[in-house]
């Protein structure tokens, strides 16, 4: 089997297996802070880099959210996991939901952290171009559109890792992937509980934006994380990891 997505790290010896998926602007390094605070006795954490990111370079970006989910499932199959939970951030959050629709019988829990919509995020031409061109100055775009309260040094590290772990073609390919997701009607297949966590100060992923997703889930709940934006795992590391593990245990 050829696998075009790779695990950057597999940590822990716990019986509860957890697949962890990153978002658009950064590879699995976005989880470095929460990894240091994770429970490795009760959980085993597998941190995936999508094709074209981090440990999966060089490789061609996945084709659509379905391609991302297929890469994730292929990588999990290599581990021999037949039952697992999936955690995802933003673009990885919508992919976590897609994984759960494709293999519902294997999924114990889904935790989607500030996820983009399974119904896609239609952007007009000018807005789409602004997202694509944010590659030129991702720090400004993140602060203005996603995490207005993020600390300057945290933002600097995020941008530096962005430059070290991906390239512009990957940025543009995955922008197309997450904005064009189209499987809202398949959410009814998910058999497991789904927790959707969002940041109180996130200007983009709001409760109103998430409502259609929540309405389509058989067993979904919305959890607000106070005083953080689109990157809770960076802005409030301990609190984010606590909320994730609480949802995994629920």
Secondary structure as GFF3:
##gff-version 3
##sequence-region A 1 250
A	DSSP	beta_strand	6	11	.	.	.	ID=ss1
A	DSSP	beta_strand	16	21	.	.	.	ID=ss2
A	DSSP	three_ten_helix	28	31	.	.	.	ID=ss3
A	DSSP	alpha_helix	32	36	.	.	.	ID=ss4
A	DSSP	beta_strand	43	49	.	.	.	ID=ss5
A	DSSP	three_ten_helix	54	56	.	.	.	ID=ss6
A	DSSP	alpha_helix	64	79	.	.	.	ID=ss7
A	DSSP	beta_strand	84	89	.	.	.	ID=ss8
A	DSSP	alpha_helix	91	102	.	.	.	ID=ss9
A	DSSP	three_ten_helix	104	106	.	.	.	ID=ss10
A	DSSP	beta_strand	107	113	.	.	.	ID=ss11
A	DSSP	alpha_helix	125	133	.	.	.	ID=ss12
A	DSSP	three_ten_helix	134	137	.	.	.	ID=ss13
A	DSSP	alpha_helix	138	145	.	.	.	ID=ss14
A	DSSP	alpha_helix	152	165	.	.	.	ID=ss15
A	DSSP	alpha_helix	168	179	.	.	.	ID=ss16
A	DSSP	three_ten_helix	184	189	.	.	.	ID=ss17
A	DSSP	beta_strand	193	199	.	.	.	ID=ss18
A	DSSP	alpha_helix	207	216	.	.	.	ID=ss19
A	DSSP	beta_strand	220	225	.	.	.	ID=ss20
A	DSSP	alpha_helix	232	235	.	.	.	ID=ss21
A	DSSP	alpha_helix	237	249	.	.	.	ID=ss22
###
